[in-house]
Amino acid sequence: MRPILIAGNWKMNGSLQSVIELVEGIKAGNPGKASLAVCPPAIYLMKVGGMLDGSDIALGAQNVCDANAGAYTGEISAPMLKECGCRYAIVGHSERRSLYRETDQLVANRFAMAVASSITPILCVGESLEERENGVTEDIVARQLDAVIEAQGVSVLAQSVIAYEPVWAIGTGKVATPEQAQEVHRFIRQKLARLDEQVAHKIQILYGGSMNASNAGELLAQPDIDGGLIGGASLKAADFLAIGQSV
């Protein structure tokens, strides 16, 4: 059985005081059987990293630059994130793809930079509502995965986590049914298995569409769902911990 990872994506939320209180609350709680990670805004990485030092909670970034250094105003490199203590970096989140027009190739490059610095990328894939209604969910997910596989080979995915996030279920309150989520998670694992069975068996595939304490148990009971990439429910310690306790 693969270990369960519950990763909180705080997005652009919080103040210094609220971040301190959130981290203290998570550290003081019971995560259940799940491993926990938190991905605060970049400006708080050093603070949160210091607070997590010595704990079992991992630190993650919400993005990573596709270059190691240079004239990239506003970007943060993988070596910088490593110095902050980051174990994870989210790449290809749907908001980055849609709001900031990140292409599959750019996401693949960001992925490569994370791996090169021994940071585990959390590779986000998923379809919009229109794409789901048009019946092309698997085509979209396969294309997003193939950008990484074609650039670096399937074996590199052993050093990553995948997060399936149906875009239509992020921040909308809509949630894919456990069966809908499992169907896409199974598709991802089977696609990888055709290329490398070991990678497919090992890789954690998280669900990233409005998972919360009330639906986490059903979702995490699915055979190919290995955790969650949590948005809104990660901003309250009790709610975040409750998801881990639902395993």
Secondary structure, DSSP 4 states (H G I P E B T S, - for coil): -PPPEEEEE--S---HHHHHHHHHHHHHS--TTSEEEEE--GGGHHHHHHHHTTSSPEEEES---SSSSSS-TT---HHHHHHTTEEEEEES-HHHHHHS---HHHHHHHHHHHHHTT-EEEEEE---HHHHHTT-HHHHHHHHHHHHHHHH-GGGGGG-EEEE--GGGSSSS----HHHHHHHHHHHHHHHHTT-HHHHHH--EEE-SS--TTTHHHHHTSTT--EEEESGGGSSHHHHHHHHHT-
